[in-house]
Amino acid sequence: MDGYPDGENHSGSNSLLHRPDWLTNLDSRLRSQEEELTLVKSALADALRRLSVYDQQIPLLKRQLGEANSNISDMRDPTGNSALWILPPTASSKSSPPPTQQTGGRERPASRTETMQASSRVSVGTQTEESALRSLKQGRSVGNGHLKQTEGLGREAPDATPSGTGQTTCTGGAAGRAPTDPIEDFFGPPAGGGDLGCTSETQNVPEGPEPGGVVDGPHRAQDIGEPPPEGPTDKAASEARSQPLGQETPSPEPLSEGSSSSSTPASPIPAVQSLMASKKELLRRNSSSDKPSPVKQHLSKKAASSANLFNRSSSLENRTKDPSLSPGPLNARRGTYNLEGISTKMFLRGRPITMYIPSAFPNYEELRMELPAEKLQLDWVPSYGYRGRDCRSNLYVLTSGELVYFIACVVVLYHVQNRMQRHYLRHTDCVRCVAVHPDGVRVASGQMAGVDKDGKPLQPSVHIWHSSTLLTLQQIGLGSFERGVGSLAFSTADDGAYLCVVDESNEHMLSVWDCVRGTKQAEIKSTNESVLTVEFNPQDSGNIISSGKSHIYFWTWSKNSLTKKQGIFGKYKKPKFIQCFVFDVQGDVLTGDSEGNILTWARVAADVRTLGKGAKETYQISKQTRAHEGSIFSLCLCHEGSVLSGGGKDRRLVQWTPSLTLLQEVEILEQYGAVRTIAESKCGELLVGTTRNALLRGSFAGGFHPIIQGHTDELWGLSTHPSRELFVTCGYDRQLCMWDGGEHTLAWSVMLEETGLCADFHPSGRVVTVGLSSGRWVVLDTETRQVLSGYVDGNEQLSVVRYSPDGEYLAIGSHDNFIYIYSVGESEHKYTRFGRCVGHSSFITHLDWSKDGKYIMSNSGDYEILYWNVAGGCKLLRNRYENRDREWASYTCVLGFHVFGVWPDGSDGTDINSLCRSHNERVVAVADDFCKVHLFQYPCAKPKAPSHVYGGHGSHVTNVRFTHDDGHLISMGGKDASIFQWKVAGGQRLSRSSASVSSQDAGIST
């Protein structure tokens, strides 16, 4: 509330009388306003006086211009060129480079002859007082411009050296516009009218002191609209140079790169026009000379006048209307770079991303992208080698002694004694079921439907392949199955001539196929409920059994027809799920259900009276055995006739006699989960797959130990050890696992408090830091597994943690848009907040340190590329051009000049989840959103770069990292929770014309 210092509202006149201090303040304010009005009036009066002086000087100017026009014919130099009119430049602290000449788009230094010829042009610049006096003594002068006439090239004044800020060659005269009014020609055309017919050359002024010394004081660059320095001699001339009120003077616009000046002889009157039109522009620039003026004349202080204010506002108005007319001070121009030839762009979701070309790429346009010489070969599936989380009947033993199981899109053949893996890699989406032929050599595997990177559906199918050669023998059902293949089984009575398949459609179509011809024999809708397993009767291929949710069906197959009979539970409680079944030695069917019971379904002769002649025998429940608490997930018939059952809730593995009498049992440790499936090797050794994706090996007497362990949920965090064959992984299952890549084993595993999303080793390898989903991060000792430190930054998830190369700092990227910097001390045990990088407008996705450990490059969710000076106080480096040559200790940022070629056409910004440059800086590995791992040449700085492409993952690939010696690449899947270890093998470099997608040779990986 103005007028009330104490903030109270004094509404009555009596209250005002009691406040004399308030009245005093009001009176003083009124006086000050009256004084301001007086000053404004005096300024206006001064402006009117100056206008009258201008009117009186107009006739004088007309006479002077008339004399100049009459002497045009006499003003020629001895060489025959037009008269040289030079406005002496002001001394500057910036040195002027030698004249250059455009040659093929590049500038080269001009020769001495070219330099002498360049003197026939008009050099534009501000004028010093001494040069003006010299011009009056040596030749004629024209009032406003202080133009100096020289009789020849050899008589040119020393301070008339061409200015570094620009040269202007005017081509007016007869070729341009003939002057009709000397006054109009003198002051230039009215605002917005007329072409001066001048082209300009712009040269950059290099930084550094002038050879003759630094000139300071009044001859520095003047602000826009500020008049040049005045002395007693040229005071009248400066008044004549003053611009009439309200007249706008356009500034000359420099030519674009590659344009050249005309060599047409110049006329002095158009030169006057150009100089007057460029008056405000030239006052803002510096020019340099070889020999500075020996006299330093300082500017005298002048009172502010309305004329100066009007001149200043007029120039500002011009700059506001068209920024190109006023390029700004020289120091501001250095921050504006010509993007042509020094930058390139890519677009994500229509948003341009500019990247500056490093100086190491002088011939960027000639850069060719080729396939890398290195290739990848799947070496090992150390983690999640067994999909027991949501699949059943997925573990078998071949006659070769190899285990058969699957993970993601890969079927793994693992020889336990020889510690050797082989991989069948021909599936295009996740494998859901496997069956082994009665010969123990051929294998059938069914996959789910999927989509390719263009969104087109991939049809599910069943592959029948040879386990010795890994060659596909038959691909059946392509186009016949919907959604995927849920269950399959070979027939046994006829040596595996047929294959029964149940798909994942709503009707769960059941079909029988000829394995040799690949033709469909019969098909029928089974049920709308889930079907969990299907089997042929080992003694009769015409009898098929399927079970699942609330049902068990006994099918009769004859030629191209299938008929079913539903199992009747009668007096027994109908279970919610029948999850497994097996044929015993008598040919009866044993089923395990969700109630924990084993039901014996015995053969019963057909009721001929009811069903008539030809009716086949049926199955009825003859016995119920209480076996487990909770569901029974697996039943297995051993070689000697005993039966094995595995329970879910109680985690018990139980052995039964053929009459279902309990023999012995063992409980599986909780860390491995419940029993999912059971298999027996030829030597009698038992193999158990669990719901926590572990494979156990052992016996009832000796116990069970894991041979394969893995994660159970989506994975994101990955880091490789800086000096050993170790790497850590973490994900949504809250497990932090340390893997030994050399031994292909799990070194150790700990449970985290929350979901782990990112991890990184300290350069010493002694500790590892893990970022969690709540903004908390912990530091663990890699030997003792103990948590050494724990901190919280923000309340949102952390997406990246990264140590500096020297280990002095730790950078933490968060979804709260900040990068937190910590200094590391006391043997990597103590962390102190050093600073915070603020500037991103979206969550942090990736970051890398420079090799000197002082700078950071970071990416964010809105496709920003920012650079930070950490050592200088976590400052944002706004000039990204200056960081183009910086070397980075690692390269995991998905956006940057060196890697932007990995992005596919039409990308939405989420197609690339992770990338990693090899330590030898030869290749870059990419994890994409289409289940593929790519290997590109590094640098990958051209769009549509070719790459080797490798499948195997069944979900988006979330992370990739090279091991410390670049011998292997680790890749992680998302939903399939798979971890693949690829061997990096060298090879002969392929040409660009070769196929960009490498075929995956199915070979042995050891």
ZIVEN-V978505 format. One record per pair of residues at least 6 apart in sequence whose C-alpha atoms are under 8 Angstrom apart, sorted by the first residue. I is the first residue (numbers start at 1). J is the second residue. Records with the same first field share a line. If there is no record, write none. Layout:
BEGIN
I = J, J
END
This chain:
BEGIN
1 = 7
3 = 22, 26
4 = 10, 22
5 = 22
10 = 16
16 = 22, 23
43 = 305, 306
44 = 306
46 = 305, 306
47 = 305, 306, 307
51 = 244
54 = 239, 240, 244
57 = 240
58 = 183
61 = 143, 183
62 = 182, 183
64 = 142, 143
65 = 142, 182, 186
66 = 182
68 = 142
69 = 269
72 = 268
75 = 82, 83, 149, 151
76 = 82, 83, 151
77 = 83, 84, 150, 151, 152, 153
78 = 151, 152
79 = 152
81 = 120, 265
82 = 120, 265, 266, 267
83 = 120, 149, 150, 151, 266, 267, 268
84 = 119, 120, 121, 122, 148, 149, 150, 151
85 = 122, 147, 148, 149, 150, 268
86 = 122, 123, 124, 147, 148, 149, 160
87 = 122, 123, 124, 125, 126, 127, 145, 146, 147, 148, 160
88 = 123, 124, 125, 126, 127, 128, 131, 132, 148, 159, 160
89 = 124, 125, 126, 127, 128, 159, 160, 161, 163, 286, 287, 288, 289
90 = 125, 126, 127, 128, 219, 286, 287, 288, 289
91 = 128, 215, 219, 220, 286, 287, 288, 289, 292, 293
92 = 210, 214, 215, 216, 219, 220, 221, 286, 287, 288, 289
93 = 208, 209, 210, 213, 214, 215, 216, 220, 288
94 = 205, 206, 207, 208, 209, 210, 214, 286, 287, 288
95 = 164, 205, 206, 207, 208, 209, 210, 211, 288, 289
96 = 163, 164, 205, 206, 210, 287, 288, 289
97 = 164, 205, 206
98 = 109, 110
99 = 109, 110, 115
100 = 107, 108, 109, 110
101 = 107, 108, 109, 110
102 = 108, 258
105 = 258
116 = 153
119 = 153, 162
120 = 153
121 = 167, 168, 169
122 = 167, 168, 169, 170, 271
123 = 160, 161, 162, 163, 166, 167, 168
124 = 162, 163, 166, 167, 168, 275, 282
125 = 163, 282, 283, 285, 286, 287
126 = 228, 282, 283, 285, 286, 287
127 = 146, 228
128 = 219, 229
129 = 229, 230, 231, 234, 297
130 = 293, 295
131 = 159
132 = 146, 234
133 = 233
135 = 141, 146, 147, 148
136 = 148
139 = 148, 149, 150
140 = 147, 148, 149
141 = 147, 148, 149
142 = 148
143 = 237, 240, 241
144 = 237, 238, 240, 241
145 = 241, 272, 275, 276
150 = 156
158 = 289, 290, 291
159 = 289, 290, 291, 292, 293
160 = 289
161 = 288, 289, 290
162 = 289
163 = 287, 288, 289
164 = 203, 204, 205, 287, 288
165 = 202, 203, 204, 205, 285, 286, 287
166 = 200, 201, 202, 203
167 = 200, 201, 202
168 = 198, 199, 200, 201, 261
169 = 198, 199, 200, 261, 262, 263, 266
170 = 196, 197, 198, 199, 262, 264, 266, 267, 270, 271, 274
171 = 197, 198, 199, 262, 263, 264, 265, 266, 267, 270
172 = 178, 196, 197, 198, 266, 267, 270
173 = 266, 267, 269, 270
176 = 196, 197
177 = 196, 197
179 = 185, 269
184 = 190
185 = 269, 270, 272, 273
186 = 269, 272, 273, 276
187 = 243, 273, 276, 277
188 = 249, 273, 274, 276, 277
189 = 273
190 = 247, 248, 249
191 = 247, 248, 249, 250
192 = 250
196 = 270, 273, 274
198 = 274
199 = 254, 255, 260, 261, 262
200 = 252, 253, 254, 255, 260, 261
201 = 254, 255, 259, 260, 261
202 = 254, 255
210 = 288, 290
211 = 290
212 = 290, 291, 292
213 = 292
215 = 292
217 = 296, 297, 298, 299
218 = 229, 296, 297, 298, 299
219 = 229
220 = 286
221 = 283, 284, 285, 286, 329
222 = 228, 283, 284, 285
223 = 283, 284, 329
224 = 280, 281, 283, 284, 312, 315, 316
225 = 280, 283, 284, 308, 311, 312, 313, 314, 315, 316
226 = 280, 283, 308, 311, 312
227 = 283
228 = 283
229 = 299
230 = 238, 299, 300
243 = 311
245 = 307, 310, 311
246 = 310, 314
247 = 314
248 = 314, 315, 318
249 = 277, 278, 279, 280, 315, 318
250 = 277, 278, 318, 325
251 = 277, 278, 279, 280, 281, 325, 326
252 = 277, 278, 281, 325
253 = 324, 325, 326
280 = 315
281 = 326
284 = 328, 329
285 = 329, 330
286 = 330
318 = 325, 326
319 = 325, 326
327 = 333
342 = 356, 357, 358
343 = 354, 355, 356, 357
344 = 354, 355, 356, 357
345 = 352, 353, 354, 355
346 = 352, 353, 354, 900
347 = 353
348 = 863, 906, 907, 908, 909
349 = 906, 907, 908, 909
353 = 863, 864
355 = 896, 897
356 = 880, 881, 884, 897
357 = 364, 884, 897
358 = 884, 885
359 = 884, 885
360 = 885
367 = 942
368 = 942
369 = 937, 940, 941, 942, 945, 946, 992
370 = 937, 945, 946, 947, 990, 991, 992
371 = 936, 937, 946, 947, 948, 989, 990, 991, 992, 996
372 = 923, 935, 936, 937, 947, 948, 989, 990
373 = 986, 987, 988, 989, 990
374 = 923, 984, 985, 986, 987, 989
375 = 935, 948, 984, 985, 986, 987
376 = 935, 950, 982, 983, 984, 985
377 = 982, 983, 984, 985, 1000, 1005
378 = 423, 980, 981, 982, 983, 1005
379 = 421, 980, 981, 982, 983, 1005, 1006
380 = 421, 744, 980, 981, 982, 1005, 1006
381 = 978, 979, 980, 981
382 = 708, 709, 710, 739, 741, 744, 745, 746, 979, 980, 981
383 = 708, 709, 710, 711, 978, 979, 980
384 = 407, 693, 694, 708, 709, 710, 711, 712, 977, 978, 979
385 = 405, 406, 407, 412, 693, 694, 708, 709, 710, 978
386 = 405, 406, 407, 689, 693, 694, 695, 708, 709, 710
387 = 394, 405, 406, 407, 693
388 = 394, 676, 677, 689, 690, 691, 692, 693, 694
389 = 690, 691, 692, 693, 712
390 = 691
391 = 432, 433
392 = 433, 532, 533, 633, 634, 676, 677
393 = 433, 434, 533, 634, 677
394 = 404, 405, 406, 433, 434, 435, 677
395 = 403, 404, 405, 434, 677, 678, 679, 689
396 = 403, 404, 405, 435, 436, 679
397 = 403, 404, 440, 679, 680, 681
398 = 404, 436, 440, 441
399 = 439, 440, 441
400 = 441
401 = 415, 681, 682
402 = 413, 414, 415, 416
403 = 412, 413, 414, 415, 416
404 = 411, 412, 413, 414
405 = 411, 412, 413, 434
406 = 412, 431, 432, 434
407 = 430, 431, 976, 978
408 = 429, 430, 431, 952, 953, 954, 955, 976, 978
409 = 425, 427, 428, 429, 430, 431, 447, 951, 952, 953, 954
410 = 423, 424, 425, 426, 427, 430, 431, 952, 953
411 = 423, 424, 425, 431
412 = 421, 422, 423, 424
413 = 421, 422, 423
414 = 420, 421, 422
415 = 421
419 = 1006
420 = 1005, 1006
421 = 1004, 1005, 1006
422 = 1002, 1003, 1004, 1005
423 = 470, 1002, 1003, 1004, 1005
424 = 470, 1002
425 = 951, 952, 1000, 1002
427 = 447, 463, 952
428 = 447, 450, 458, 951, 952
429 = 447, 448, 449, 450, 953, 954
430 = 447, 448, 953, 954
431 = 445, 446, 447, 448
432 = 445, 446, 447, 448, 485, 486, 487
433 = 445, 446, 447, 485, 486, 487, 488
434 = 443, 444, 445, 446, 487, 488
435 = 443, 444, 445, 488, 489, 490
436 = 442, 443, 444, 489, 490
437 = 443, 444, 490, 496
438 = 490, 491, 492, 495, 496
439 = 495
441 = 466, 467, 468
442 = 464, 465, 466, 467
443 = 464, 465, 466, 467
444 = 462, 463, 464, 465
445 = 462, 463, 464
446 = 460, 461, 462, 463, 484, 485, 486, 487, 488
447 = 460, 461, 462, 484, 485
448 = 459, 460, 461, 483, 484, 485
449 = 457, 458, 459, 460, 482, 483, 484
450 = 457, 458, 459, 460
451 = 457, 458
452 = 458, 930
453 = 930
459 = 478, 479, 481, 482, 483, 484
460 = 477, 478, 479, 481, 482, 483, 484, 485
461 = 475, 476, 477, 478, 479, 481, 484, 485
462 = 475, 476, 477, 478, 485
463 = 472, 473, 474, 475, 476
464 = 472, 473, 474, 475, 515
465 = 471, 472, 473, 474
466 = 472, 473
470 = 1002
474 = 515, 516, 518
475 = 518
476 = 518, 519
481 = 503, 504, 505, 509
482 = 503, 504, 505
483 = 503, 504, 505
484 = 503, 504, 505
485 = 501, 502, 503, 504
486 = 501, 502, 503, 504, 531, 532, 533
487 = 501, 502, 503, 531, 532, 533, 534
488 = 499, 500, 501, 502, 533, 534, 535
489 = 499, 500, 501, 534, 535, 536
490 = 496, 497, 498, 499, 500, 535, 536
491 = 497, 498, 499, 500, 535, 536, 537, 538, 541
492 = 536, 537, 538, 539, 541
493 = 537, 538, 539, 540, 541
494 = 541
496 = 515
497 = 514, 515, 516
498 = 512, 513, 514, 515
499 = 512, 513, 514, 515
500 = 510, 511, 512, 513, 534, 535, 536
501 = 510, 511, 512, 513, 534
502 = 508, 509, 510, 511, 531, 534
503 = 509, 510
506 = 527, 528, 529
507 = 525, 526, 527, 528, 529
508 = 525, 526, 527, 528, 529, 530, 531
509 = 523, 524, 525, 526, 527
510 = 523, 524, 525, 526
511 = 520, 521, 522, 523, 524
512 = 520, 521, 522, 523
513 = 519, 520, 521, 522
514 = 520, 521
521 = 559, 560
522 = 559, 560, 561, 562
523 = 560, 561, 562
524 = 562
529 = 548, 549, 550
530 = 548, 549
531 = 546, 547, 548, 549
532 = 546, 547, 548, 549, 579, 580
533 = 546, 547, 548, 579, 580
534 = 544, 545, 546, 547
535 = 544, 545, 546
536 = 542, 543, 544, 545
537 = 543, 544, 545, 583
538 = 583
539 = 587
541 = 557
542 = 556, 557, 558
543 = 554, 555, 556, 557
544 = 554, 555, 556, 557
545 = 552, 553, 554, 555
546 = 552, 553, 554, 555
547 = 553, 578, 579, 580
548 = 577, 578, 579
549 = 576, 577, 578, 579
550 = 574, 575, 576, 577, 578
551 = 566, 567, 577, 578
552 = 566, 567, 578
553 = 564, 565, 566, 567
554 = 564, 565, 566, 567
555 = 562, 563, 564, 565
556 = 562, 563, 564
557 = 563
567 = 619, 620
568 = 620, 621
569 = 620, 621
575 = 593, 594, 595
576 = 593, 594, 595
577 = 593, 594
578 = 591, 592, 593, 594
579 = 591, 592, 593, 594, 632, 633, 634
580 = 591, 592, 593, 632, 633, 634, 635
581 = 589, 590, 591, 592, 634, 635
582 = 589, 590, 591, 635, 636, 637
583 = 589, 590, 637
584 = 590, 637, 641, 658
585 = 641, 658
587 = 603
588 = 600, 601, 602, 603
589 = 600, 601, 602
590 = 598, 599, 600, 601
591 = 598, 599, 600, 601, 635
592 = 598, 599, 631, 632, 633, 634, 635
593 = 631, 632, 633
594 = 630, 631, 632
595 = 629, 630, 631, 632
596 = 626, 627, 628, 629, 630, 631, 632, 647
597 = 624, 625, 626, 627, 628, 632
598 = 624, 625, 626, 627
599 = 621, 622, 623, 624, 625
600 = 621, 622, 623, 624
601 = 619, 620, 621, 622, 623
602 = 619, 620, 621, 622
603 = 617, 618, 619, 620
604 = 617, 618, 619, 620
605 = 616, 617, 618
606 = 615, 616, 617, 618
607 = 615
608 = 614, 615
625 = 660
627 = 645
628 = 647, 650, 652
629 = 647, 648, 649, 650
630 = 647, 648, 649, 650
631 = 647, 648, 649
632 = 645, 646, 647, 648
633 = 645, 646, 647, 648, 675, 676, 677
634 = 645, 646, 647, 675, 676, 677, 678
635 = 643, 644, 645, 646, 677, 678
636 = 643, 644, 645, 678, 679
637 = 643, 644
638 = 644, 680
641 = 657, 658
642 = 655, 656, 657, 658
643 = 655, 656, 657, 658, 660
644 = 653, 654, 655, 656, 678
645 = 653, 654, 655, 656, 678
646 = 652, 653, 654, 674, 675, 676, 677, 678
647 = 653, 674, 675, 676
648 = 674, 675, 676
649 = 674
650 = 667, 674
651 = 667, 668, 669, 670, 673, 674, 675
652 = 665, 666, 667, 668, 674, 675
653 = 665, 666, 667, 668, 675
654 = 662, 663, 664, 665, 666
655 = 662, 663, 664, 665
656 = 662, 663, 664
657 = 663
664 = 700
665 = 700
666 = 700, 703
668 = 674, 675, 704
671 = 692
672 = 690, 691, 692, 693, 694
673 = 690, 691, 692
674 = 690, 691, 692
675 = 688, 689, 690, 691
676 = 688, 689, 690, 691
677 = 688, 689, 690
678 = 686, 687, 688, 689
679 = 686, 687, 688
680 = 686, 687
681 = 687
685 = 697, 698, 699
686 = 697, 698, 699
687 = 695, 696, 697, 698
688 = 695, 696, 697
689 = 695, 696
690 = 696
692 = 710, 711, 712
693 = 708, 709, 710, 711, 712
694 = 706, 707, 708, 709, 710
695 = 706, 707, 708, 709
696 = 704, 705, 706, 707, 708
697 = 704, 705, 706, 707
698 = 704, 705
707 = 745
708 = 745
709 = 746
710 = 978
711 = 731, 733, 735, 977, 978
712 = 733, 977
713 = 731, 732, 733, 974, 975, 976, 977
714 = 731, 732, 733, 973, 974, 975, 976, 977
715 = 729, 730, 731, 732, 757, 958, 972, 973, 974, 975, 977, 978
716 = 729, 730, 731, 756, 757, 758, 958, 959, 972, 974
717 = 728, 729, 730, 731, 756, 757, 758, 759, 959
718 = 727, 728, 729, 730, 758, 759, 760, 959, 960, 961, 972
719 = 727, 728, 729, 759, 760, 761, 961
720 = 726, 727, 728, 760, 761, 961, 962, 963, 964
721 = 727, 761, 765, 963, 964
722 = 761, 762, 763, 764, 765, 963, 964
723 = 765, 964, 965
724 = 964
725 = 740, 741, 742, 963, 964
726 = 738, 739, 740, 741, 742, 963
727 = 738, 739, 740, 741, 963
728 = 736, 737, 738, 739, 759
729 = 736, 737, 738, 759
730 = 736, 737, 755, 756, 757, 758, 759
731 = 755, 756, 757
732 = 755, 756, 757
733 = 755
734 = 751, 752, 753, 754, 755, 756
735 = 749, 750, 751, 752, 756
736 = 749, 750, 751, 752, 756
737 = 746, 747, 748, 749, 750
738 = 746, 747, 748, 749
739 = 745, 746, 747, 748
740 = 746, 747
741 = 981
750 = 785
754 = 772, 773, 774
755 = 772, 773
756 = 770, 771, 772, 773
757 = 770, 771, 772, 773, 798, 799, 800
758 = 770, 771, 772, 798, 799, 800, 801
759 = 768, 769, 770, 771, 800, 801, 802
760 = 768, 769, 770, 801, 802, 803
761 = 767, 768, 769, 803
762 = 768, 769, 803, 807, 828
763 = 803, 805, 806, 807
764 = 807
765 = 782
766 = 781, 782, 783
767 = 779, 780, 781, 782, 828
768 = 779, 780, 781, 782
769 = 777, 778, 779, 780, 801
770 = 777, 778, 779, 801
771 = 777, 778, 797, 798, 799, 800, 801
772 = 797, 798
773 = 796, 797, 798
774 = 795, 796, 797, 798
775 = 792, 793, 794, 795, 796, 797, 798, 814
776 = 790, 791, 792, 793, 795, 797, 798
777 = 790, 791, 792
778 = 787, 788, 789, 790, 791
779 = 787, 788, 789, 790, 829
780 = 786, 787, 788, 789
781 = 787, 788
788 = 829
789 = 829, 830
793 = 820
794 = 814, 816
795 = 816
796 = 814, 815, 816
797 = 814, 815
798 = 812, 813, 814, 815
799 = 812, 813, 814, 815, 844, 845, 846
800 = 812, 813, 814, 844, 845, 846, 847
801 = 810, 811, 812, 813
802 = 810, 811, 812, 847, 848, 849
803 = 809, 810, 811, 849
804 = 810, 811, 849, 850, 853
805 = 849, 850, 851, 852, 853, 889
806 = 852, 853
807 = 824
808 = 823, 824, 825
809 = 821, 822, 823, 824
810 = 821, 822, 823, 824
811 = 819, 820, 821, 822
812 = 819, 820, 821
813 = 819, 820, 843, 844, 845, 846, 847
814 = 820, 843, 844
815 = 842, 843, 844
816 = 842, 843, 844
817 = 838, 839, 840, 841, 842, 843, 844, 860
818 = 836, 837, 838, 839, 840, 843, 844
819 = 836, 837, 838, 844
820 = 833, 834, 835, 836, 837
821 = 833, 834, 835, 836, 837, 870, 874
822 = 831, 832, 833, 834, 835
823 = 831, 832, 833, 834
824 = 830, 831, 832
825 = 831
835 = 873, 874
836 = 874
837 = 868, 874, 875, 876
838 = 876
839 = 876
840 = 860, 864, 866
841 = 860, 862
842 = 860, 861, 862
843 = 860, 861, 862
844 = 858, 859, 860, 861
845 = 858, 859, 860, 861
846 = 858, 859, 860, 892, 893, 894
847 = 856, 857, 858, 859, 892, 893
848 = 856, 857, 858, 888, 889, 890, 891, 892, 893
849 = 855, 856, 857, 888, 889, 890
850 = 856, 857, 886, 887, 888, 889, 890
851 = 887, 888, 889
854 = 869, 870, 871, 872
855 = 867, 868, 869, 870, 871
856 = 867, 868, 869, 870
857 = 865, 866, 867, 868, 893
858 = 864, 865, 866, 867, 893
859 = 865, 866, 893, 894, 895
863 = 895, 909
865 = 895, 896
866 = 876, 877, 878, 880
867 = 876, 877, 878, 880, 883
868 = 874, 875, 876, 877
869 = 875, 876, 877
890 = 916, 917, 919
891 = 915, 916, 917
892 = 914, 915, 916, 917
893 = 914, 915
894 = 900, 912, 913, 914, 915
897 = 940, 941
898 = 938, 939, 940, 941
899 = 938, 939, 940, 941
900 = 940, 941, 942, 943
901 = 940, 941, 942, 943, 944, 945
902 = 926, 936, 940, 943, 944, 945
903 = 911, 912, 943, 944
904 = 911, 944
905 = 944
910 = 929
911 = 928, 929, 930
912 = 926, 927, 928, 929
913 = 926, 927, 928, 929, 957, 958, 959
914 = 926, 927, 928, 958, 959, 960
915 = 924, 925, 926, 927, 959, 960, 961
916 = 924, 925, 926, 960, 961, 962
917 = 923, 924, 925, 938, 962
918 = 924, 925, 962, 966
919 = 962, 964, 965, 966
920 = 966
921 = 938, 939
922 = 937, 938, 939
923 = 935, 936, 937, 938, 939
924 = 935, 936, 937, 938, 939, 940
925 = 933, 934, 935, 936, 960, 961
926 = 933, 934, 935, 936, 960
927 = 933, 934, 956, 957, 958, 959, 960, 971
928 = 934, 956, 957, 958
929 = 955, 956, 957, 958
930 = 955, 956, 957
931 = 951, 952, 953, 954, 955, 956, 957, 973
932 = 949, 950, 951, 952, 953, 956, 957
933 = 949, 950, 951, 957, 971
934 = 947, 948, 949, 950
935 = 947, 948, 949
936 = 945, 946, 947, 948
937 = 947
946 = 992, 996, 997
947 = 996, 997, 998
948 = 996, 997, 998
949 = 996, 997, 998
950 = 998, 999, 1000
953 = 973, 976, 978
954 = 973, 975, 976
955 = 973, 974, 975, 976
956 = 973, 974, 975
957 = 971, 972, 973, 974
958 = 971, 972, 973, 974
959 = 971, 972, 973
960 = 969, 970, 971, 972
961 = 969, 970, 971
962 = 968, 969, 970
963 = 969, 970
966 = 984
967 = 983, 984, 985
968 = 981, 982, 983, 984
969 = 981, 982, 983, 984
970 = 979, 980, 981, 982
971 = 979, 980, 981, 982
972 = 978, 979, 980
973 = 979
END
